Amino acid sequence: MKNSTENKPEKIKDKKRFFGKTMEALKKKWLIKSSQTLILVIIILAVYIGISLLLKKVVLPEIDFTTNKVYSISTETKDKIKNIDKEIKVMLINYGTAEKESVVNFIERYIEINKNIKIEKIDDLASRSDIMAKHSLNPTDSLIVISCGQNEKELYESDLYTFDYATYKQIDRTEEAVTNAIVNVTRQEKTKIYFMSNHLMYSTQYYTKIIQDLEEEANEVETLDILVKGEIPTDCECLVISTLKEDLTEQEKNIIISYIHDGGNILLMCGPNINNASLNNFQLVLDEYGLEIEKGVIFEGDTSKIVSGYPDFIVCDIQDTTLTSKLDMNLKIGLLDAGKLILNQDKANELGIKYETLAKTSEKAFLRTNLNQQSVSRTALDSEEQECIVSAIATKTIENKESKLVIFSNELFAMDMPIQNNGYQSYAYQYCNNEDMVLNSISYLTEREDTITIRKEGEEQSYTVTEKQHQIITIIIFGLPILIIILGIIVWQVRRRKK
């Protein structure tokens, strides 16, 4: 008993020594593990910060899985931009918000194409009074300014989108707007376009917006009084003529016909002769293309083909032609008090003319010659006109020279004329795709191959899964977590029994 009692303190001491050594070892291991963990956390944070800083400076290669390649730059843009050897500055003003991030990311892709493109971001516009004054901006306004030397192009948010009136979808034209702006500010020579200014029903002042758009696309626009000038200048790549209130002189008629025979191109926006003016010389110009504009105004009997409440404000689909072949969207045009075009095919064959129909009415359209009638529906005095042609392209070949004419049987659709509709005021050129059609027509006539049209639909599409796909998704969402939980319980039970 004594020996047992004497050994007890020794055993207690041994236990204390063992416990002390164990705690010391644990402390050392904990310190080691804690140090390693701390070092690991520091390394991870450093890597994260480093990658974040790198991503801000580096534009990653584009990866776009969308069907319409909404976030990719097209091959056509790359071909236009890659060889420009001038420094191009792109200033993004107030584009630092989350909702505008996609536009910024897309424009940054241009750096991959050409290293001469430099991007500057200004998100604190209030501190840049110089920029606000130069571009007439408020502190919260957004703007993209693309410049090269003294040439500069402004792009507002409204310039980055348009609307497809056939599908009622918003169309993204960011790439089109940015690419054309870059091409325009780096272009050395400008295309010359002349608007004939005399004998007109409406002054050229009514085309201010269209002229401004043309000038922003690196065109030089001038008005032209042919009688005063005595000629159509040799640098004229497109002559624009609108509805006449009086006839051309004999000299003017001859000058225009000589221009046609020399391969000149014309955009003709000419409505019906509702004032019954004598236009014999002007008709001789139309005869060069085998064309005639019938007397009377077109009314549309199909209510889905008019601007609400106005049967003489017709809406027509733009047809597939050489002019529209590059336009990646469906277009509509709204014409107010348009006339009926007559294309003389027999004369066309004789004169070497090829026609393409750009736009026509529905089968329910009718022609009204007596404009004193108040009825919006067809009366006995109106003539039934199925599918009237209201816009066409005529290409005439003369001794290896080609003269092209784009004609709209209406001038009002392209004007700054204010229109009241349901209590709201808008302008004629804003309806449907009127503005686009005028600009694209002139680009076609002037052979501006450097001007591109790339318009992409958004990727917001509904997707309906098949029954098999639904089962697979259900298994992944519900079955896999349940399986993991069951496996976890089994492993826990096995380990518990081994103890």
Summary of the structure (lengths in Angstrom):
residues: 499
radius of gyration: 35.9
end to end distance: 36.7
largest distance: 146.7
contacts: 1418
relative contact order: 0.10
helix: 40%
strand: 25%
